[in-house]
Amino acid sequence: MAHRWTNTLTHADVTPRAAFLNRRQVMAGLAGVGLAGMAQGAAAQETLEPNTWEEITSYNNFYEFGTGKDDPAKYAGALTTEPWSVKIDGLVDNPGDYDFKDIMSEMTVEERIYRFRCVEAWSMVIPWNGFELADLLNMAGVQEGAKFVAFETALIPDEMPGVRYPILEWPYREGLRLDEAMHPLTIMATGIYDRPIPNQNGAPLRLVVPWKYGFKSIKSIVRITVTDVEPPTSWNMSNPREYGFYSNVNPNVNHPRWSQASEREIGGGLFAKRIPTLMFNGYEKEVAGLYEGMDLSQYY
């Protein structure tokens, strides 16, 4: 019987690349020890089983390629991801267009495997390759007075059939408060199962914020702006009543049209039983302090 995952992960439980490359470990879904915290790492190994490559790469939300869950896998192959650059601007010491290969050459030593659950109305456990967003922001040099970080997805109409329709205001935009962006669990993902991240999952570079709903984790990023004002975000722009800026996983605050108290795990079959949603997606101990004193029904 599968165990319901109770989060025991901390920053110490990310897996060094070398520890993850053993094929037997990959196939068995074992997590490496990480930097420290062996007892916690062992508990995570017992309970945090990743979804298969096929599940992770065939059931996606990426509206630039269509609204169906299988549309990204069908159509995202047309996206040109090489060469790729990311513009970093705003309140930074080193603004400019950063080539993806140059970013990776800077981050390779620090790149690790992170095993995070992603939750929308359904959930997956995904072994991401990546590095902390904080490392990239530190490379750009965040200036005094910065409070937020804004992100934009690529907008390439010839390669993204979904942007022909006004589902959202394109390009896709997201944002984080600076302390959220600098948190060690906030990563820039570059791969899955130690393979390059597929286009439908956000190649070549996407955000992953494991305590927030999946739509917060913007894909195929081409611009990062450090700012002193709260940036617009796509779903909040589209329907502010239903989608707030924070988008934290909070089972106690329902979406206006459905309950968020439970979720369905991908991989459990068509009639998979719904399971209780955990506060902050199970990362309450790690991130609740970011929101101390805030009314989370107002700042949703």
C-alpha positions in Angstrom: 0.0 0.0 0.0 1.3 3.4 -0.9 1.9 5.8 2.0 0.4 9.3 2.0 3.4 11.6 2.0 4.0 13.7 5.1 6.7 16.2 4.2 9.9 15.9 6.1 12.0 17.6 3.5 14.3 20.6 4.1 17.0 22.2 2.0 19.3 19.5 3.3 17.2 16.9 1.5 18.0 17.9 -2.0 20.0 15.3 -3.9 23.4 16.0 -5.3 23.6 15.1 -9.0 26.3 12.5 -8.5 24.1 10.6 -6.0 21.2 10.5 -8.4 23.0 9.2 -11.5 23.0 5.6 -10.3 20.4 4.0 -12.5 19.3 1.6 -9.9 18.5 4.5 -7.6 16.6 6.3 -10.3 14.5 3.3 -11.2 13.7 2.5 -7.6 12.8 6.1 -6.9 15.4 6.5 -4.1 16.4 9.9 -2.9 20.0 10.8 -2.1 21.1 11.9 1.3 21.7 15.5 0.3 23.9 17.9 2.1 23.0 16.7 5.6 20.0 15.4 7.6 20.3 11.7 6.9 17.3 10.8 9.1 15.0 13.1 7.3 16.3 12.0 4.0 15.6 8.4 4.9 12.0 9.2 5.8 11.5 10.9 2.5 13.0 7.9 0.6 10.3 5.7 2.1 7.3 7.8 1.2 8.1 10.2 -1.7 7.8 8.1 -4.8 8.1 9.9 -8.1 5.8 9.6 -11.0 7.0 8.0 -14.2 8.6 9.9 -17.0 5.6 9.1 -19.2 3.1 10.5 -16.6 5.2 13.6 -16.0 5.6 14.4 -19.7 2.2 13.5 -21.1 -0.2 15.3 -18.7 0.6 19.0 -18.6 -0.8 22.5 -18.5 1.0 24.8 -21.0 -1.7 26.9 -22.6 0.6 28.3 -25.2 0.2 24.9 -26.9 -3.4 24.3 -26.2 -5.8 23.8 -23.3 -5.9 19.9 -23.4 -3.7 18.1 -21.0 -2.1 16.2 -23.9 -1.8 19.2 -26.2 1.6 20.3 -24.9 3.1 16.8 -25.6 1.6 16.9 -29.1 2.6 20.4 -30.1 5.5 21.7 -27.9 8.1 19.9 -30.0 7.9 22.8 -32.4 9.4 25.2 -29.8 12.9 26.2 -30.6 14.9 26.1 -27.4 18.4 26.5 -28.7 19.8 29.1 -28.6 17.9 30.6 -25.6 18.6 33.6 -23.5 17.0 35.2 -20.5 16.8 39.0 -20.0 17.4 39.9 -16.4 16.6 43.6 -15.7 15.2 46.0 -13.2 16.8 46.5 -9.8 20.0 44.5 -10.5 23.6 45.4 -10.7 24.3 43.3 -13.8 21.3 43.6 -16.2 21.5 42.0 -19.6 20.7 39.1 -21.8 22.1 35.9 -20.3 22.7 33.0 -22.6 21.2 29.8 -21.2 24.5 28.0 -21.8 26.4 30.6 -19.9 23.9 30.4 -17.0 24.4 26.6 -16.9 28.1 26.9 -17.0 27.9 29.1 -13.9 25.4 26.8 -12.1 26.6 23.3 -13.0 28.5 22.8 -9.8 25.4 23.7 -7.7 22.8 21.9 -9.8 21.0 19.2 -7.8 18.0 16.9 -7.9 14.9 18.2 -6.1 12.0 15.9 -5.5 8.9 18.1 -5.2 5.2 17.5 -5.4 3.4 19.7 -7.9 -0.3 20.3 -7.1 -3.1 21.8 -9.2 -6.4 19.9 -9.0 -4.2 16.9 -9.4 -0.7 16.1 -8.1 2.6 14.6 -9.2 5.9 13.9 -7.6 8.6 15.1 -10.0 12.4 14.6 -9.6 13.6 18.0 -11.0 17.2 18.8 -11.9 17.9 22.4 -11.1 19.5 25.1 -9.0 18.2 27.7 -6.6 16.7 30.8 -8.1 18.6 32.7 -5.4 21.9 31.7 -7.1 20.8 33.3 -10.4 19.5 36.4 -8.6 22.7 36.7 -6.7 24.7 36.4 -10.0 22.6 39.4 -11.3 23.1 41.3 -8.1 19.8 42.3 -6.4 19.8 45.9 -5.4 18.6 47.5 -2.2 14.9 48.4 -2.4 13.9 45.3 -4.4 10.7 43.6 -3.2 9.4 41.4 -6.0 10.6 39.3 -8.9 8.6 39.1 -12.2 8.8 36.5 -14.9 7.7 36.2 -18.5 7.3 33.1 -20.8 8.4 33.2 -24.4 5.9 34.4 -26.9 6.5 32.8 -30.3 3.2 32.6 -32.2 4.7 30.6 -35.1 5.6 27.9 -32.7 2.9 28.2 -30.0 -0.5 27.5 -31.6 -2.3 28.3 -28.3 -1.4 32.0 -28.3 -3.7 32.5 -31.3 -6.6 32.4 -28.8 -7.3 35.0 -26.1 -7.3 32.4 -23.3 -5.0 34.7 -21.4 -3.2 38.0 -22.1 0.1 36.9 -23.6 2.9 36.6 -22.8 2.3 34.5 -19.7 3.5 36.4 -16.6 4.2 35.4 -13.0 5.7 36.9 -9.9 7.0 36.2 -6.4 7.8 38.3 -3.4 11.6 38.6 -3.1 11.8 36.5 0.1 9.8 33.8 -1.7 12.1 34.0 -4.6 15.2 33.7 -2.4 13.9 30.7 -0.4 16.1 27.6 -0.9 13.1 25.5 -2.0 12.4 27.9 -5.0 14.3 26.5 -7.9 15.0 27.0 -11.6 14.4 23.6 -13.1 16.5 22.5 -16.1 15.7 18.8 -16.3 13.7 15.8 -15.1 15.2 12.4 -14.1 18.6 13.9 -15.0 17.5 14.4 -18.6 16.9 17.8 -20.2 13.5 19.1 -19.4 11.1 18.4 -22.3 9.4 21.3 -24.1 6.0 20.4 -22.7 7.4 20.7 -19.2 8.9 24.2 -19.8 12.2 23.8 -21.6 14.8 24.9 -21.2 14.3 26.8 -18.0 11.2 27.0 -15.7 10.4 28.1 -12.2 9.3 25.5 -9.5 7.8 26.8 -6.3 6.7 23.6 -4.5 4.4 25.1 -1.9 2.3 27.0 -4.5 -0.2 25.7 -7.1 1.5 24.5 -10.3 0.4 27.5 -12.5 2.7 29.6 -10.4 5.7 27.7 -11.8 6.1 29.6 -15.1 7.6 27.7 -18.0 10.1 28.6 -20.8 11.2 31.8 -19.1 12.7 34.6 -21.3 12.7 37.5 -18.8 13.2 38.0 -15.1 12.6 41.5 -13.7 13.5 42.5 -10.1 11.2 45.3 -9.0 9.9 47.3 -6.0 6.2 46.9 -7.0 4.0 43.8 -7.1 4.1 42.6 -10.7 1.0 41.6 -12.7 0.4 37.8 -13.0 -1.5 36.2 -15.8 -4.2 34.3 -13.9 -4.8 37.2 -11.5 -5.1 39.6 -14.5 -7.6 37.2 -16.1 -9.7 36.6 -13.0 -8.6 38.4 -9.8 -11.6 37.0 -7.9 -10.4 33.4 -8.4 -6.6 33.8 -8.6 -4.7 35.9 -6.1 -1.1 36.9 -6.4 0.2 34.4 -3.8 -1.4 31.2 -5.1 -0.3 29.2 -2.1 -1.7 25.7 -1.6 -4.2 26.3 1.2 -6.9 23.6 1.6 -8.8 26.0 4.0 -9.5 28.6 1.2 -11.7 27.3 -1.6 -11.5 28.4 -5.2 -14.9 30.2 -5.8 -15.9 27.3 -8.1 -14.5 24.3 -6.3 -13.1 22.9 -3.1 -9.3 22.9 -2.7 -9.4 20.5 0.3 -8.5 17.5 -1.7 -6.5 16.5 -4.8 -6.2 13.5 -7.2 -2.8 11.9 -7.7 -1.8 11.3 -11.3 -0.8 7.6 -11.8 -3.6 6.2 -9.7 -5.9 5.5 -12.7 -9.1 7.1 -13.9 -11.0 6.5 -10.6 -8.1 7.4 -8.3 -9.3 8.3 -4.8 -9.0 12.0 -3.9 -6.7 12.6 -0.9 -6.5 15.5 1.5 -4.5 18.5 0.4 -1.8 19.5 2.8 -1.2 23.1 3.9 1.5 24.7 1.7 1.6 21.4 -0.1 3.3 19.8 2.9 6.0 22.4 3.2 4.4 24.3 6.1 7.3 23.9 8.4 9.7 25.3 5.8 7.7 28.3 4.5 4.9 29.2 6.9 7.1 31.8 8.5 7.1 33.8 5.2 3.4 34.6 5.8 3.4 35.2 9.5 0.8 37.7 10.4 -0.9 37.6 7.0 -4.6 36.8 6.5 -4.3 34.0 4.0 -7.9 34.1 3.1 -7.3 37.7 1.9 -3.8 37.2 0.5 -4.6 34.0 -1.4 
